């Protein structure tokens, strides 16, 4: 089955967005990025922080998840065309490999891992992989309709009165946590940071769980199901041939490109709208609209500049997405953690954004060079080995392949 390289280009572009969104976590922590009152940023750094938060946060992970589902369908169809046996079992092996990699990544490298959740969602999704196109189309329509209804409802539902039962944790606990987190992450060695990741209790997380009043389990379940819903969209795009269609088509592509500036403005409502419930509903909804706008934009650029250096770099990044994603974690932790340059919590966000963009460009150059010599990235090769349970059928090095022909 011929590889759809426009999808590779979009996947490579999504890695830039994920890298920039993760910058917020690398520099300020999972909870710290949402509580910037504990960090003293100057005007320029605060503006760049808010810009990155609006454009990148929540807008690129959906792209990655959609393409995950797209690739899953292409892999299943490829195995089906080759009349392979145990197709779903092979996909389960792949999911198991992703889960193990996610566990290792989240424990030894960085707590902001997405692979574990993606692997679990893949197990949930595998039983549905062979259903026809109309099923995934209905799921996509229902997902879009549900999102619109939930957002619309936030404008009409009355705000619930806040019961003054006192905070789940004290302000002193929050301050102590942020101080301890900043100190150990900015100056601690690897062992100290690893220990803090396991032992430090996040009061902001505890407060959220207390506020949900028993609904925390439901939130966790929804967190696992959400990637699976995006997988369904990706499978629909695969079966509909969306990535191969003309990017000039208005209703399937160009309308989303025109909605990019609208999406950015409405996503930014979290910074200027007084009603927080409406603001966060708009932020969530238009993060997804922005996701499809950016996918359509890259597909449009690919259609007219397929052989340009930028598109070649994006395609190469997309083909090595797993390896490059883990590499980005290594880059981020080295820059911000104490065993590296110790920039965690510093008032240097604008510089951090520039550094991350430079590193992404270097990754593109590395990816182009690498694929001239090798067929698969090291982690992609490992995952293929786990999927097919046979390392001999897939040759890693191009030199190996050419020498055997």
Secondary structure per residue as TSV (DSSP state, phi and psi in degrees):
chain	resnum	aa	ss	phi	psi
A	1	X	-	360.0	129.1
A	2	X	-	-66.8	135.7
A	3	X	-	-73.3	135.6
A	4	X	-	-89.9	98.2
A	5	X	H	-75.7	-20.2
A	6	X	H	-64.2	-34.8
A	7	X	H	-67.5	-36.8
A	8	X	H	-61.3	-41.1
A	9	X	H	-63.8	-42.7
A	10	X	H	-64.8	-41.2
A	11	X	H	-63.9	-41.2
A	12	X	H	-63.3	-39.5
A	13	X	H	-65.8	-37.2
A	14	X	H	-62.6	-29.7
A	15	X	H	-65.2	-31.5
A	16	X	H	-64.0	-46.4
A	17	X	H	-64.6	-40.5
A	18	X	H	-65.1	-40.7
A	19	X	H	-60.9	-44.2
A	20	X	H	-71.4	-38.5
A	21	X	H	-65.6	-39.5
A	22	X	H	-69.3	-21.5
A	23	X	H	-54.8	-38.0
A	24	X	H	-58.7	-41.0
A	25	X	H	-77.5	-42.7
A	26	X	H	-54.8	-43.3
A	27	X	H	-86.9	-27.9
A	28	X	H	-128.0	-5.8
A	29	X	-	93.4	162.6
A	30	X	T	-61.1	-42.0
A	31	X	T	-91.4	-32.2
A	32	X	G	-59.8	-33.9
A	33	X	G	-64.7	-20.5
A	34	X	G	-101.3	2.9
A	35	X	-	-136.2	65.7
A	36	X	G	-74.0	-3.1
A	37	X	G	-65.6	-16.4
A	38	X	G	-88.9	-1.8
A	39	X	S	-121.8	142.0
A	40	X	-	-102.9	87.9
A	41	X	-	-94.8	141.0
A	42	X	-	-75.7	175.9
A	43	X	H	-59.1	-43.9
A	44	X	H	-66.2	-47.8
A	45	X	H	-64.8	-36.4
A	46	X	H	-66.0	-39.7
A	47	X	H	-64.6	-45.0
A	48	X	H	-65.1	-38.7
A	49	X	H	-59.4	-49.2
A	50	X	H	-65.0	-36.1
A	51	X	H	-64.5	-46.3
A	52	X	H	-63.3	-41.2
A	53	X	H	-62.2	-42.2
A	54	X	H	-70.7	-48.4
A	55	X	H	-76.3	-40.7
A	56	X	T	-101.7	-38.0
A	57	X	T	-67.7	125.0
A	58	X	T	80.1	-4.5
A	59	X	T	-101.2	-19.1
A	60	X	S	-110.0	-28.0
A	61	X	H	-61.0	-38.9
A	62	X	H	-59.7	-37.2
A	63	X	H	-61.3	-46.2
A	64	X	H	-61.5	-40.9
A	65	X	H	-69.0	-41.9
A	66	X	H	-59.7	-44.1
A	67	X	H	-70.8	-26.7
A	68	X	H	-62.7	-46.3
A	69	X	H	-65.5	-39.5
A	70	X	H	-57.5	-48.3
A	71	X	H	-67.1	-35.8
A	72	X	H	-61.9	-42.8
A	73	X	H	-66.0	-42.5
A	74	X	H	-62.6	-39.5
A	75	X	H	-65.4	-43.2
A	76	X	H	-64.1	-43.6
A	77	X	H	-65.1	-36.8
A	78	X	H	-64.3	-44.6
A	79	X	H	-64.8	-35.4
A	80	X	H	-66.6	-42.4
A	81	X	H	-65.2	-31.9
A	82	X	T	-86.1	2.9
A	83	X	T	55.8	41.9
A	84	X	-	-74.9	148.4
A	85	X	S	-91.2	161.7
A	86	X	-	56.4	44.6
A	87	X	H	-62.2	-46.9
A	88	X	H	-66.5	-34.5
A	89	X	H	-63.9	-39.2
A	90	X	H	-63.3	-40.0
A	91	X	H	-65.9	-35.9
A	92	X	H	-65.2	-39.0
A	93	X	H	-61.6	-41.0
A	94	X	H	-63.2	-44.8
A	95	X	H	-60.8	-41.6
A	96	X	H	-61.2	-40.9
A	97	X	H	-63.0	-41.0
A	98	X	H	-65.7	-40.8
A	99	X	H	-63.1	-45.2
A	100	X	H	-62.5	-44.0
A	101	X	H	-62.7	-39.9
A	102	X	H	-64.1	-40.7
A	103	X	H	-63.4	-45.1
A	104	X	H	-64.0	-41.9
A	105	X	I	-63.0	-47.2
A	106	X	I	-70.1	-29.2
A	107	X	I	-85.1	-47.2
A	108	X	I	-93.7	-22.2
A	109	X	I	-115.5	-58.5
A	110	X	-	-159.1	136.8
A	111	X	T	-77.0	-8.3
A	112	X	T	-87.3	29.8
A	113	X	-	-65.9	146.0
A	114	X	-	-114.8	-12.4
A	115	X	H	-66.9	-37.4
A	116	X	H	-60.4	-48.6
A	117	X	H	-63.7	-38.4
A	118	X	H	-66.0	-39.5
A	119	X	H	-66.2	-42.2
A	120	X	H	-63.7	-44.2
A	121	X	H	-62.9	-32.5
A	122	X	H	-64.9	-40.6
A	123	X	H	-61.9	-41.7
A	124	X	H	-63.0	-35.5
A	125	X	H	-84.6	-27.5
A	126	X	H	-52.6	-41.3
A	127	X	T	-59.2	-20.6
A	128	X	T	-99.2	-1.3
A	129	X	T	-61.7	-28.3
A	130	X	T	-94.7	4.4
A	131	X	S	-68.0	155.5
A	132	X	-	-71.2	169.9
A	133	X	H	-57.7	-39.8
A	134	X	H	-61.5	-32.7
A	135	X	H	-63.9	-46.6
A	136	X	H	-71.5	-27.5
A	137	X	H	-66.8	-43.0
A	138	X	H	-63.2	-43.1
A	139	X	H	-59.9	-42.8
A	140	X	H	-62.9	-43.9
A	141	X	H	-65.1	-43.6
A	142	X	H	-64.7	-38.1
A	143	X	H	-63.6	-44.2
A	144	X	H	-66.0	-43.9
A	145	X	H	-64.9	-41.9
A	146	X	H	-62.5	-39.6
A	147	X	H	-64.2	-42.3
A	148	X	H	-65.4	-42.9
A	149	X	H	-64.8	-42.3
A	150	X	H	-64.0	-41.7
A	151	X	H	-66.3	-43.0
A	152	X	H	-63.8	-38.2
A	153	X	H	-62.8	-31.0
A	154	X	T	-64.7	-19.6
A	155	X	T	-80.7	-19.6
A	156	X	T	-114.8	-23.1
A	157	X	S	-71.4	132.6
A	158	X	-	-68.1	144.9
A	159	X	-	-67.4	132.1
A	160	X	-	-74.8	139.0
A	161	X	-	-64.6	138.9
A	162	X	-	-85.4	120.5
A	163	X	-	-79.1	130.4
A	164	X	-	-86.5	72.5
A	165	X	-	-96.6	1.9
A	166	X	-	88.1	152.4
A	167	X	-	-69.0	149.1
A	168	X	S	-65.3	-32.0
A	169	X	S	-133.8	156.9
A	170	X	-	-83.5	160.6
A	171	X	H	-62.3	-31.8
A	172	X	H	-65.6	-38.7
A	173	X	H	-64.2	-40.5
A	174	X	H	-65.1	-44.6
A	175	X	H	-64.0	-41.4
A	176	X	H	-63.8	-40.7
A	177	X	H	-63.1	-47.6
A	178	X	H	-63.8	-38.4
A	179	X	H	-66.5	-44.5
A	180	X	H	-65.0	-42.3
A	181	X	H	-61.3	-48.2
A	182	X	H	-63.2	-41.8
A	183	X	H	-65.1	-49.4
A	184	X	H	-72.7	-36.7
A	185	X	H	-73.2	-30.5
A	186	X	H	-87.1	-23.3
A	187	X	H	-131.6	-8.0
A	188	X	-	-77.2	158.8
A	189	X	-	-83.4	179.8
A	190	X	H	-58.9	-45.5
A	191	X	H	-63.2	-40.9
A	192	X	H	-66.3	-40.3
A	193	X	H	-68.7	-40.0
A	194	X	H	-61.8	-42.5
A	195	X	H	-66.3	-41.6
A	196	X	H	-64.6	-36.3
A	197	X	H	-61.2	-32.1
A	198	X	H	-90.5	-28.0
A	199	X	H	-103.4	-30.3
A	200	X	-	-70.0	124.3
A	201	X	-	-88.8	126.1
A	202	X	-	-83.9	107.4
A	203	X	H	-65.7	-29.0
A	204	X	H	-66.9	-38.9
A	205	X	H	-67.4	-42.3
A	206	X	H	-60.8	-41.8
A	207	X	H	-63.5	-40.1
A	208	X	H	-63.5	-43.5
A	209	X	H	-63.8	-40.1
A	210	X	H	-64.6	-39.8
A	211	X	H	-67.0	-29.7
A	212	X	H	-74.5	-16.4
A	213	X	T	51.4	57.4
A	214	X	T	92.5	-7.2
A	215	X	T	-88.9	6.0
A	216	X	H	-60.7	-37.9
A	217	X	H	-63.2	-40.3
A	218	X	H	-62.9	-40.0
A	219	X	H	-63.8	-41.6
A	220	X	H	-62.8	-43.2
A	221	X	H	-62.8	-42.4
A	222	X	H	-64.0	-35.7
A	223	X	H	-62.9	-33.0
A	224	X	H	-79.8	-32.5
A	225	X	H	-78.1	-29.3
A	226	X	H	-57.4	-47.7
A	227	X	H	-58.7	-37.5
A	228	X	H	-63.1	-35.3
A	229	X	H	-65.3	-40.3
A	230	X	H	-68.3	-32.6
A	231	X	H	-58.5	-40.9
A	232	X	H	-60.5	-40.1
A	233	X	H	-63.8	-43.0
A	234	X	H	-62.3	-40.5
A	235	X	H	-65.1	-39.2
A	236	X	H	-62.6	-44.5
A	237	X	H	-61.9	-34.8
A	238	X	H	-66.5	-49.1
A	239	X	H	-69.4	-28.2
A	240	X	H	-85.1	-7.0
A	241	X	T	66.0	32.9
A	242	X	G	-61.1	-41.0
A	243	X	G	-70.1	-17.6
A	244	X	G	-97.5	-7.5
A	245	X	S	-80.3	161.7
A	246	X	-	-61.7	125.5
A	247	X	T	-72.1	-10.9
A	248	X	T	-81.1	-8.4
A	249	X	-	-64.4	127.3
A	250	X	I	-67.9	-56.2
A	251	X	I	-72.8	-25.0
A	252	X	I	-94.9	-18.4
A	253	X	I	-137.5	-60.4
A	254	X	I	-66.0	-30.5
A	255	X	H	-61.1	-35.7
A	256	X	H	-70.9	-32.7
A	257	X	H	-64.6	-43.4
A	258	X	H	-64.6	-26.2
A	259	X	T	-84.6	-3.1
A	260	X	H	-57.8	-53.5
A	261	X	H	-63.3	-36.7
A	262	X	H	-62.2	-42.7
A	263	X	H	-62.7	-42.5
A	264	X	H	-64.3	-42.6
A	265	X	H	-62.8	-45.6
A	266	X	H	-74.8	-28.8
A	267	X	H	-65.0	-33.3
A	268	X	T	-73.6	-1.3
A	269	X	H	-59.4	-21.5
A	270	X	H	-64.5	-15.6
A	271	X	H	-102.4	-14.3
A	272	X	H	-132.6	-9.1
A	273	X	-	-93.3	135.2
A	274	X	S	-72.6	-39.7
A	275	X	-	-76.9	105.0
A	276	X	H	-66.6	-36.7
A	277	X	H	-63.2	-44.8
A	278	X	H	-65.9	-43.0
A	279	X	H	-60.0	-45.0
A	280	X	H	-72.3	-30.1
A	281	X	H	-65.7	-45.2
A	282	X	H	-64.0	-40.3
A	283	X	H	-60.8	-44.1
A	284	X	H	-68.4	-46.3
A	285	X	H	-63.8	-47.6
A	286	X	H	-81.1	-10.3
A	287	X	H	-64.5	-39.4
A	288	X	H	-73.9	-38.4
A	289	X	H	-62.4	-41.5
A	290	X	H	-63.3	-37.2
A	291	X	H	-56.3	-48.8
A	292	X	H	-71.5	-29.7
A	293	X	H	-64.2	-43.6
A	294	X	H	-70.3	-38.2
A	295	X	H	-60.0	-44.4
A	296	X	H	-66.2	-37.2
A	297	X	H	-64.8	-45.8
A	298	X	H	-66.3	-38.1
A	299	X	H	-62.9	-39.6
A	300	X	H	-64.4	-46.7
A	301	X	H	-63.7	-40.2
A	302	X	H	-59.7	-40.1
A	303	X	H	-60.5	-32.3
A	304	X	H	-106.2	-13.0
A	305	X	-	-136.4	44.8
A	306	X	T	-57.1	-36.4
A	307	X	T	-101.1	11.9
A	308	X	S	-70.3	160.0
A	309	X	H	-64.4	-37.6
A	310	X	H	-65.0	-47.9
A	311	X	H	-64.0	-38.8
A	312	X	H	-60.5	-41.5
A	313	X	H	-64.1	-42.3
A	314	X	H	-64.6	-42.9
A	315	X	H	-61.4	-41.7
A	316	X	H	-65.7	-41.1
A	317	X	H	-61.8	-40.8
A	318	X	H	-64.0	-36.6
A	319	X	H	-72.3	-22.1
A	320	X	T	-113.8	30.9
A	321	X	H	-59.2	-40.7
A	322	X	H	-66.3	-47.3
A	323	X	H	-63.0	-43.0
A	324	X	H	-69.4	-32.7
A	325	X	H	-64.1	-46.1
A	326	X	H	-66.1	-38.7
A	327	X	H	-60.2	-38.6
A	328	X	H	-62.6	-35.6
A	329	X	H	-65.0	-41.2
A	330	X	H	-64.1	-40.8
A	331	X	H	-63.9	-49.3
A	332	X	H	-62.2	-45.9
A	333	X	H	-68.1	-34.0
A	334	X	H	-66.1	-39.0
A	335	X	H	-70.9	-41.2
A	336	X	H	-102.4	-21.4
A	337	X	S	-90.6	162.9
A	338	X	T	-63.0	-28.8
A	339	X	T	-78.4	-1.2
A	340	X	T	-116.3	-118.1
A	341	X	T	-95.7	-6.4
A	342	X	-	63.8	39.1
A	343	X	-	-89.6	6.9
A	344	X	T	-58.7	130.2
A	345	X	T	75.6	5.2
A	346	X	-	-80.4	157.9
A	347	X	S	-88.1	63.4
A	348	X	-	-140.7	36.6
A	349	X	H	-66.6	-37.9
A	350	X	H	-60.7	-43.2
A	351	X	H	-64.0	-40.8
A	352	X	H	-60.0	-42.0
A	353	X	H	-62.9	-41.8
A	354	X	H	-64.0	-43.4
A	355	X	H	-60.4	-42.2
A	356	X	H	-67.3	-38.7
A	357	X	H	-64.5	-41.6
A	358	X	H	-62.2	-44.1
A	359	X	H	-64.8	-35.7
A	360	X	H	-64.5	-41.7
A	361	X	H	-62.0	-41.0
A	362	X	H	-63.6	-37.3
A	363	X	H	-63.1	-39.4
A	364	X	H	-61.1	-45.6
A	365	X	H	-61.8	-44.0
A	366	X	H	-62.8	-41.0
A	367	X	H	-64.4	-42.1
A	368	X	H	-62.5	-45.8
A	369	X	H	-62.5	-44.9
A	370	X	H	-60.5	-44.2
A	371	X	H	-73.2	-9.4
A	372	X	H	-75.4	-20.8
A	373	X	H	-114.5	-22.9
A	374	X	B	-131.8	149.7
A	375	X	S	-81.8	-39.6
A	376	X	S	-128.9	153.3
A	377	X	-	-70.8	160.3
A	378	X	H	-58.9	-42.8
A	379	X	H	-75.9	-33.2
A	380	X	H	-63.8	-40.2
A	381	X	H	-65.2	-42.7
A	382	X	H	-61.8	-41.9
A	383	X	H	-67.5	-37.1
A	384	X	H	-64.4	-39.1
A	385	X	H	-62.4	-43.1
A	386	X	H	-66.2	-38.8
A	387	X	H	-64.9	-49.4
A	388	X	H	-94.2	-8.3
A	389	X	T	55.1	35.2
A	390	X	-	-156.9	108.4
A	391	X	S	-84.1	-8.4
A	392	X	S	-84.1	-25.7
A	393	X	S	-75.5	-23.4
A	394	X	S	-113.0	113.7
A	395	X	-	-86.1	131.1
A	396	X	-	-79.5	-52.3
A	397	X	B	-88.2	137.1
A	398	X	H	-65.2	-32.6
A	399	X	H	-64.1	-36.5
A	400	X	H	-63.3	-44.4
A	401	X	H	-64.3	-43.9
A	402	X	H	-69.2	-32.3
A	403	X	H	-73.1	-23.9
A	404	X	H	-88.9	-13.1
A	405	X	-	-81.6	360.0
